[in-house]
Amino acid sequence: MKVSDILRVKGNTLYTVSPDELLARAIEVMADKDIGSLVVMEHGELVGMLTFREVILCIVKHNGVVGDRLVRTAMDDHPLTCTSETELDEVRRMMLERHARYMPVMDKRMLMGVISFYDVAKAVVDSQNFENRMLKAYIRDWPSGEDAQPTASL
């Protein structure tokens, strides 16, 4: 299974923010849209990722005050990325190693979407459930009785 399989099911709604936007406004968008991340874009290129993790770290660092801080002061400026062709096993490994919950999907320099650890876990569980149903159907249809006995001819 590949990242493209997740994007096909998930759709292509993307939420982005500029690095020079107020952090308070970005937090408001995340809360309004009920999303855990924003892709930070500048001049049409990915320059970072803002997740609730970075927001919380920034708030704690500044004694609970966001003030006039810009997104660039809180964002991860080296986000983990993948392509549509990346295998899900590789994505899981990468996300677990970096403790990343969100990953932008890139095609060269073009942003194709964002996948979350939840998206990856759901795809794996759905795939396993499908395999389980197929195996159970196969076992249920297993030949029994006389049909199961091989015939020998002399």
Backbone as a chain_set.jsonl record, in Angstrom:
{"seq": "MKVSDILRVKGNTLYTVSPDELLARAIEVMADKDIGSLVVMEHGELVGMLTFREVILCIVKHNGVVGDRLVRTAMDDHPLTCTSETELDEVRRMMLERHARYMPVMDKRMLMGVISFYDVAKAVVDSQNFENRMLKAYIRDWPSGEDAQPTASL", "coords": {"N": [[0.849, -1.171, 0.0], [0.483, 2.246, -0.732], [1.234, 5.776, -0.157], [-0.313, 7.255, -1.916], [-2.681, 5.811, -1.998], [-3.884, 6.431, 0.438], [-4.245, 9.209, 0.136], [-6.058, 9.237, -1.964], [-8.418, 8.287, -0.799], [-8.71, 10.05, 1.32], [-8.988, 12.613, 0.239], [-8.407, 15.986, -1.006], [-8.235, 18.371, 0.495], [-6.511, 21.076, 1.711], [-4.842, 22.917, 4.228], [-3.113, 25.828, 4.627], [-0.54, 28.105, 5.761], [1.147, 31.225, 6.048], [4.58, 31.884, 6.846], [4.892, 34.343, 7.995], [2.549, 35.013, 9.151], [0.424, 35.812, 11.931], [0.881, 33.877, 14.829], [-1.228, 33.463, 16.583], [-3.451, 33.724, 14.901], [-3.093, 31.504, 13.233], [-3.428, 29.447, 15.101], [-6.083, 29.841, 15.709], [-7.289, 29.167, 13.231], [-6.609, 26.448, 13.125], [-8.077, 25.497, 15.301], [-10.72, 26.228, 14.535], [-11.068, 24.729, 12.184], [-10.72, 22.232, 13.162], [-8.261, 20.808, 12.997], [-5.013, 19.331, 13.199], [-2.695, 20.331, 12.202], [-0.901, 22.704, 10.17], [0.307, 23.424, 6.967], [3.192, 25.18, 6.249], [3.716, 27.603, 3.946], [5.65, 29.44, 1.605], [6.008, 31.691, -0.959], [4.961, 29.766, -2.684], [6.278, 27.444, -1.947], [7.064, 24.724, 0.263], [7.927, 25.485, 3.521], [7.806, 24.806, 6.111], [6.182, 23.2, 8.961], [3.41, 23.458, 11.02], [2.274, 22.297, 13.959], [0.072, 21.223, 16.639], [1.85, 20.442, 18.573], [4.18, 22.055, 18.204], [2.985, 24.516, 18.686], [2.183, 24.296, 21.388], [4.697, 23.958, 22.631], [5.825, 26.464, 22.069], [4.077, 28.18, 23.431], [4.477, 27.357, 26.097], [7.197, 27.976, 26.363], [7.087, 30.733, 26.304], [5.771, 31.536, 28.597], [2.963, 31.078, 28.505], [1.969, 32.993, 26.785], [1.053, 34.076, 23.608], [1.01, 36.358, 22.101], [2.321, 38.697, 19.77], [3.687, 36.964, 18.187], [5.086, 35.332, 15.333], [4.223, 32.763, 12.939], [6.57, 31.596, 11.977], [8.248, 31.574, 14.196], [7.515, 29.432, 15.689], [7.155, 27.188, 14.096], [8.096, 23.958, 12.671], [10.898, 23.892, 10.892], [12.092, 22.024, 9.308], [10.452, 19.84, 8.192], [9.452, 16.405, 8.088], [9.011, 14.669, 5.076], [7.241, 12.93, 2.423], [6.597, 11.022, -0.591], [3.953, 10.465, -3.009], [4.355, 7.916, -3.85], [5.627, 6.571, -1.829], [5.94, 3.745, 0.235], [3.637, 2.496, 2.698], [4.704, 1.128, 4.904], [7.254, 2.209, 5.086], [6.608, 4.887, 5.606], [5.378, 4.621, 8.111], [7.601, 3.767, 9.627], [9.285, 6.021, 9.375], [7.709, 8.043, 10.581], [7.424, 7.06, 13.179], [10.122, 7.008, 14.042], [10.778, 9.758, 14.08], [8.832, 10.757, 15.708], [6.693, 11.96, 14.471], [3.551, 13.293, 13.753], [2.257, 14.245, 11.596], [2.648, 14.469, 8.06], [3.803, 16.085, 5.259], [2.993, 15.481, 1.845], [4.838, 15.309, -0.982], [5.36, 16.131, -4.427], [7.967, 16.332, -6.192], [8.493, 19.632, -5.973], [5.958, 20.289, -5.388], [3.161, 20.501, -3.274], [1.167, 17.843, -2.379], [-0.57, 16.902, -0.497], [-1.407, 16.162, 2.955], [-0.619, 13.714, 5.274], [-1.678, 11.993, 8.192], [-0.619, 10.399, 11.252], [-2.763, 9.004, 12.19], [-4.209, 8.592, 9.784], [-2.487, 6.794, 8.499], [-2.45, 4.64, 10.338], [-5.17, 3.924, 10.264], [-5.434, 3.111, 7.582], [-3.794, 0.846, 7.572], [-5.127, -0.808, 9.435], [-7.629, -1.063, 8.131], [-6.797, -2.43, 5.832], [-5.839, -4.814, 6.962], [-8.22, -5.759, 8.099], [-9.688, -6.253, 5.761], [-8.118, -8.287, 4.598], [-8.452, -10.243, 6.598], [-11.225, -10.75, 6.378], [-11.296, -11.844, 3.801], [-9.708, -14.152, 4.155], [-11.275, -15.537, 6.052], [-13.574, -15.966, 4.533], [-12.49, -17.605, 2.582], [-11.726, -19.813, 4.134], [-14.225, -20.581, 5.104], [-15.408, -21.434, 2.77], [-13.971, -23.666, 2.247], [-13.422, -26.85, 0.857], [-15.253, -29.694, 1.974], [-15.803, -32.962, 3.471], [-16.58, -35.443, 1.077], [-15.745, -33.94, -1.067], [-13.301, -32.974, -0.262], [-11.575, -35.094, -0.31], [-8.842, -36.368, -1.98], [-8.81, -37.828, -5.207], [-7.672, -40.914, -6.379], [-6.237, -42.269, -9.166], [-5.687, -45.24, -10.945]], "CA": [[0.0, 0.0, 0.0], [1.266, 3.474, -0.874], [0.659, 7.026, 0.319], [-1.342, 7.662, -2.881], [-3.931, 5.138, -1.616], [-4.472, 7.224, 1.525], [-4.691, 10.492, -0.407], [-7.236, 8.995, -2.805], [-9.565, 8.148, 0.106], [-8.786, 11.211, 2.196], [-9.352, 13.843, -0.459], [-7.279, 16.897, -1.193], [-8.387, 19.645, 1.189], [-5.27, 21.451, 2.379], [-4.838, 24.18, 4.944], [-1.752, 26.347, 4.679], [-0.342, 29.369, 6.436], [2.409, 31.888, 5.726], [5.432, 31.97, 8.034], [4.803, 35.682, 8.569], [1.223, 35.219, 9.734], [0.42, 35.757, 13.388], [0.681, 32.542, 15.387], [-2.577, 33.432, 17.162], [-4.392, 33.492, 13.794], [-2.906, 30.109, 12.814], [-4.05, 28.619, 16.141], [-7.524, 30.021, 15.511], [-7.658, 28.363, 12.058], [-6.514, 25.037, 13.509], [-9.218, 25.204, 16.179], [-11.955, 26.343, 13.754], [-11.155, 23.635, 11.201], [-10.503, 20.985, 13.904], [-7.117, 20.138, 12.379], [-3.847, 19.315, 14.073], [-1.496, 20.878, 11.566], [-0.964, 23.597, 9.018], [1.521, 23.434, 6.172], [3.681, 26.553, 6.129], [4.131, 27.823, 2.561], [6.135, 30.775, 1.279], [6.294, 31.783, -2.396], [4.576, 28.512, -3.324], [7.127, 26.327, -1.526], [6.988, 24.254, 1.644], [9.026, 25.969, 4.354], [7.671, 24.296, 7.472], [4.953, 22.56, 9.424], [2.978, 23.921, 12.331], [1.332, 21.361, 14.578], [-0.221, 21.61, 18.009], [3.064, 20.213, 19.369], [4.994, 23.274, 18.142], [2.223, 25.587, 19.331], [2.268, 24.12, 22.847], [6.078, 24.248, 23.034], [6.003, 27.912, 21.999], [3.297, 28.789, 24.521], [5.166, 27.058, 27.351], [8.458, 28.716, 26.337], [6.821, 32.159, 26.504], [4.926, 31.695, 29.788], [1.54, 31.065, 28.204], [1.585, 34.146, 25.976], [1.36, 33.988, 22.185], [1.312, 37.736, 21.734], [2.461, 39.028, 18.347], [4.641, 36.032, 17.564], [4.769, 34.86, 13.988], [4.259, 31.32, 12.731], [7.955, 31.156, 11.78], [8.923, 31.407, 15.489], [7.074, 28.184, 16.318], [7.054, 26.072, 13.14], [9.196, 23.032, 12.402], [11.369, 24.329, 9.582], [12.644, 20.868, 8.587], [9.479, 18.751, 8.375], [9.585, 15.121, 7.419], [8.109, 14.592, 3.924], [7.254, 11.702, 1.636], [5.966, 11.189, -1.901], [2.771, 9.626, -3.199], [4.801, 6.547, -4.128], [6.255, 5.975, -0.652], [5.197, 2.627, 0.824], [3.156, 2.806, 4.043], [5.634, 0.598, 5.906], [8.318, 3.201, 5.203], [6.021, 6.062, 6.26], [5.234, 4.284, 9.542], [8.935, 3.763, 10.222], [9.752, 7.401, 9.442], [6.911, 8.786, 11.557], [7.765, 6.566, 14.513], [11.481, 7.45, 14.375], [10.809, 11.204, 14.35], [7.661, 11.108, 16.521], [5.917, 12.881, 13.638], [2.132, 12.946, 13.64], [1.78, 14.742, 10.302], [3.702, 14.445, 7.053], [3.43, 16.598, 3.942], [3.261, 14.607, 0.702], [5.37, 16.185, -2.017], [5.716, 15.624, -5.752], [9.044, 17.289, -6.45], [8.323, 20.785, -5.084], [4.528, 20.568, -5.273], [2.469, 19.887, -2.148], [0.06, 17.005, -2.842], [-1.476, 16.647, 0.611], [-0.8, 15.886, 4.254], [-1.173, 12.53, 5.918], [-1.445, 11.952, 9.634], [-0.363, 9.057, 11.779], [-4.092, 8.396, 12.227], [-4.507, 8.128, 8.42], [-1.658, 5.611, 8.249], [-2.951, 3.548, 11.18], [-6.482, 3.522, 9.747], [-5.217, 2.372, 6.331], [-3.244, -0.468, 7.925], [-6.211, -1.589, 10.056], [-8.597, -1.388, 7.074], [-6.181, -3.453, 4.987], [-5.828, -6.067, 7.728], [-9.606, -6.222, 8.198], [-10.036, -6.802, 4.457], [-7.433, -9.586, 4.485], [-9.116, -11.178, 7.52], [-12.513, -11.143, 5.785], [-11.007, -12.722, 2.66], [-9.256, -15.448, 4.691], [-12.433, -16.204, 6.66], [-14.43, -16.429, 3.434], [-11.785, -18.725, 1.962], [-11.831, -20.961, 5.048], [-15.635, -20.976, 5.147], [-15.703, -22.118, 1.51], [-13.046, -24.795, 2.097], [-14.145, -28.089, 0.552], [-15.323, -30.63, 3.098], [-16.376, -34.283, 3.165], [-16.086, -36.143, -0.109], [-15.071, -32.982, -1.951], [-11.959, -32.72, 0.228], [-10.739, -36.278, -0.505], [-8.256, -36.481, -3.323], [-9.122, -39.089, -5.897], [-6.489, -41.534, -6.959], [-6.565, -43.145, -10.304], [-4.614, -46.197, -11.245]], "C": [[0.898, 1.239, 0.0], [0.512, 4.684, -0.335], [-0.46, 7.489, -0.615], [-2.692, 7.021, -2.56], [-4.641, 5.9, -0.499], [-5.025, 8.534, 0.969], [-5.947, 10.348, -1.253], [-8.504, 8.934, -1.949], [-9.792, 9.442, 0.89], [-9.286, 12.472, 1.502], [-8.187, 14.8, -0.476], [-7.475, 18.282, -0.577], [-7.112, 19.925, 1.971], [-5.438, 22.79, 3.066], [-3.389, 24.618, 5.092], [-1.745, 27.691, 5.385], [1.005, 29.93, 5.985], [3.269, 31.942, 6.988], [5.361, 33.34, 8.72], [3.417, 36.019, 9.105], [1.326, 35.134, 11.254], [0.11, 34.335, 13.858], [-0.728, 32.402, 15.964], [-3.621, 33.143, 16.084], [-4.294, 32.044, 13.315], [-3.567, 29.154, 13.816], [-5.566, 28.669, 16.002], [-8.024, 29.166, 14.336], [-7.648, 26.883, 12.413], [-7.705, 24.634, 14.382], [-10.526, 25.228, 15.395], [-12.155, 25.167, 12.811], [-11.001, 22.265, 11.845], [-9.4, 20.147, 13.242], [-5.907, 20.267, 13.299], [-2.604, 19.913, 13.468], [-1.854, 21.84, 10.442], [0.368, 23.482, 8.29], [1.93, 24.89, 6.001], [4.304, 26.702, 4.744], [4.581, 29.267, 2.387], [6.558, 30.771, -0.182], [6.036, 30.451, -3.096], [5.411, 27.307, -2.936], [6.925, 26.005, -0.06], [8.195, 24.774, 2.415], [8.924, 25.47, 5.792], [6.328, 23.664, 7.72], [4.651, 23.121, 10.802], [1.958, 22.929, 12.851], [1.051, 21.845, 15.996], [0.98, 21.379, 18.922], [3.921, 21.477, 19.391], [4.298, 24.439, 18.83], [2.364, 25.495, 20.85], [3.671, 24.432, 23.348], [6.337, 25.748, 23.06], [5.282, 28.606, 23.159], [3.988, 28.565, 25.862], [6.45, 27.886, 27.459], [8.257, 30.194, 26.665], [5.77, 32.406, 27.592], [3.445, 31.855, 29.474], [1.062, 32.197, 27.323], [2.012, 33.939, 24.525], [1.744, 35.37, 21.667], [1.346, 37.955, 20.234], [3.454, 38.115, 17.636], [4.134, 35.576, 16.205], [4.877, 33.337, 13.926], [5.705, 30.834, 12.646], [8.697, 30.94, 13.098], [8.566, 30.088, 16.15], [7.169, 26.973, 15.401], [8.295, 25.179, 13.145], [9.68, 23.382, 11.003], [12.094, 23.23, 8.791], [11.671, 19.69, 8.716], [9.841, 17.518, 7.558], [8.6, 15.111, 6.258], [8.216, 13.224, 3.27], [6.653, 12.025, 0.275], [4.732, 10.303, -1.967], [3.142, 8.163, -3.384], [5.464, 5.866, -2.939], [5.349, 4.884, -0.089], [4.811, 2.972, 2.264], [4.074, 2.269, 5.126], [6.772, 1.585, 6.149], [7.817, 4.453, 5.916], [5.87, 5.805, 7.755], [6.577, 4.345, 10.242], [9.436, 5.195, 10.413], [9.017, 8.188, 10.532], [7.243, 8.348, 12.978], [9.149, 7.039, 14.945], [11.526, 8.914, 14.788], [9.669, 11.673, 15.255], [6.788, 12.129, 15.796], [4.476, 12.397, 13.547], [1.548, 13.354, 12.293], [2.944, 14.77, 9.327], [3.183, 15.005, 5.736], [3.837, 15.598, 2.854], [3.643, 15.526, -0.456], [5.564, 15.422, -3.323], [6.697, 16.655, -6.3], [8.856, 18.456, -5.483], [6.85, 21.126, -4.856], [3.907, 19.789, -4.113], [1.236, 19.144, -2.653], [-0.981, 16.767, -1.749], [-0.689, 16.485, 1.896], [-1.449, 14.622, 4.784], [-0.812, 12.567, 7.396], [-1.146, 10.523, 10.052], [-1.68, 8.295, 11.873], [-4.455, 7.829, 10.853], [-3.759, 6.834, 8.115], [-2.182, 4.423, 9.047], [-4.293, 3.028, 10.668], [-6.33, 2.698, 8.47], [-4.698, 0.969, 6.615], [-4.337, -1.351, 8.52], [-7.249, -1.988, 9.008], [-8.068, -2.497, 6.168], [-6.18, -4.803, 5.687], [-7.243, -6.626, 7.874], [-10.066, -6.855, 6.887], [-9.402, -8.185, 4.275], [-8.096, -10.633, 5.375], [-10.448, -11.664, 6.952], [-12.298, -12.11, 4.625], [-10.563, -14.107, 3.14], [-10.41, -16.226, 5.307], [-13.372, -16.726, 5.584], [-13.805, -17.629, 2.75], [-11.915, -19.983, 2.818], [-13.263, -21.479, 5.091], [-16.001, -21.781, 3.894], [-14.789, -23.308, 1.258], [-13.843, -26.06, 1.811], [-14.136, -29.039, 1.746], [-15.894, -31.955, 2.619], [-15.73, -34.9, 1.953], [-15.319, -35.212, -1.037], [-13.608, -32.788, -1.552], [-11.019, -33.892, -0.021], [-10.153, -36.278, -1.904], [-8.604, -37.823, -3.942], [-7.847, -39.614, -6.527], [-6.932, -42.403, -8.124], [-5.372, -44.032, -10.598], [-4.558, -46.523, -12.678]], "O": [[1.941, 1.265, 0.654], [-0.693, 4.622, -0.089], [-1.45, 8.056, -0.154], [-3.736, 7.62, -2.821], [-5.868, 5.999, -0.498], [-6.146, 8.925, 1.296], [-6.802, 11.233, -1.259], [-9.543, 9.469, -2.336], [-10.929, 9.867, 1.092], [-9.94, 13.307, 2.127], [-7.097, 14.467, -0.012], [-6.932, 19.263, -1.084], [-6.685, 19.113, 2.792], [-6.098, 23.689, 2.546], [-2.55, 23.881, 5.61], [-2.782, 28.325, 5.582], [1.896, 29.179, 5.588], [2.732, 32.035, 8.092], [5.726, 33.473, 9.888], [3.142, 37.162, 9.468], [2.208, 34.464, 11.791], [-0.802, 33.682, 13.351], [-1.347, 31.345, 15.846], [-4.571, 32.399, 16.327], [-5.317, 31.424, 13.022], [-4.192, 28.17, 13.421], [-6.247, 27.656, 16.16], [-9.065, 28.517, 14.44], [-8.564, 26.146, 12.048], [-8.27, 23.554, 14.211], [-11.361, 24.34, 15.57], [-13.27, 24.668, 12.655], [-11.131, 21.244, 11.169], [-9.574, 18.96, 12.966], [-5.808, 21.212, 14.081], [-1.569, 20.002, 14.127], [-2.937, 21.794, 9.86], [1.427, 23.447, 8.917], [1.107, 25.734, 5.649], [5.279, 26.029, 4.408], [3.986, 30.193, 2.939], [7.372, 29.946, -0.595], [6.787, 30.051, -3.986], [5.268, 26.245, -3.54], [6.65, 26.886, 0.755], [9.339, 24.541, 2.025], [9.832, 25.678, 6.596], [5.465, 23.593, 6.846], [5.541, 23.241, 11.644], [0.899, 22.743, 12.251], [1.709, 22.76, 16.492], [1.113, 22.053, 19.943], [4.342, 21.925, 20.458], [4.947, 25.257, 19.483], [2.63, 26.495, 21.517], [3.829, 25.094, 24.374], [6.994, 26.25, 23.972], [5.829, 29.513, 23.786], [4.075, 29.485, 26.675], [6.752, 28.433, 28.52], [9.141, 30.835, 27.233], [4.989, 33.354, 27.519], [2.753, 32.662, 30.094], [-0.143, 32.352, 27.128], [3.178, 33.664, 24.243], [2.689, 35.518, 20.891], [0.489, 37.45, 19.509], [3.995, 38.475, 16.59], [2.932, 35.453, 15.968], [5.538, 32.712, 14.755], [6.034, 29.776, 13.183], [9.68, 30.199, 13.128], [9.248, 29.665, 17.084], [7.255, 25.843, 15.881], [9.38, 25.585, 13.562], [8.951, 23.189, 10.03], [12.643, 23.494, 7.722], [12.024, 18.657, 9.284], [10.45, 17.6, 6.491], [7.45, 15.511, 6.438], [9.149, 12.464, 3.526], [6.251, 13.159, 0.017], [4.498, 9.484, -1.077], [2.338, 7.273, -3.106], [5.829, 4.693, -3.03], [4.141, 5.077, 0.046], [5.557, 3.654, 2.966], [4.212, 2.898, 6.175], [7.202, 1.774, 7.286], [8.53, 5.019, 6.745], [6.193, 6.667, 8.573], [6.687, 4.91, 11.33], [9.948, 5.544, 11.477], [9.639, 8.911, 11.309], [7.333, 9.181, 13.88], [9.332, 7.43, 16.098], [12.227, 9.275, 15.733], [9.558, 12.866, 15.536], [6.222, 13.035, 16.409], [4.224, 11.22, 13.29], [0.485, 12.878, 11.895], [4.08, 15.055, 9.706], [2.237, 14.469, 5.159], [4.886, 14.959, 2.937], [2.875, 16.401, -0.855], [5.886, 14.234, -3.327], [6.303, 17.707, -6.803], [9.045, 18.282, -4.279], [6.53, 22.125, -4.212], [4.102, 18.581, -3.985], [0.361, 19.741, -3.28], [-2.138, 16.464, -2.042], [0.53, 16.649, 1.924], [-2.671, 14.473, 4.75], [0.224, 13.104, 7.789], [-1.387, 9.572, 9.309], [-1.715, 7.082, 11.662], [-4.953, 6.707, 10.761], [-4.321, 5.898, 7.546], [-2.342, 3.329, 8.506], [-4.52, 1.818, 10.644], [-7.021, 1.695, 8.296], [-5.117, 0.009, 5.969], [-4.46, -2.517, 8.147], [-7.703, -3.132, 8.997], [-8.814, -3.399, 5.785], [-6.488, -5.824, 5.071], [-7.441, -7.838, 7.783], [-10.754, -7.876, 6.897], [-10.066, -9.131, 3.852], [-8.281, -11.777, 4.96], [-10.764, -12.85, 7.035], [-13.036, -13.086, 4.483], [-10.996, -15.121, 2.591], [-10.518, -17.436, 5.111], [-13.911, -17.824, 5.717], [-14.507, -18.569, 2.376], [-12.176, -21.073, 2.308], [-13.485, -22.69, 5.113], [-16.813, -22.704, 3.96], [-14.822, -23.897, 0.178], [-14.851, -26.31, 2.472], [-13.128, -29.167, 2.441], [-16.405, -32.058, 1.503], [-14.508, -34.892, 1.804], [-14.371, -35.623, -1.707], [-12.769, -32.476, -2.397], [-9.801, -33.727, 0.042], [-10.882, -36.197, -2.893], [-8.679, -38.836, -3.246], [-7.061, -38.874, -7.119], [-7.893, -43.167, -8.033], [-4.216, -43.618, -10.508], [-3.713, -47.312, -13.099]]}, "num_chains": 1, "name": "protein.A"}
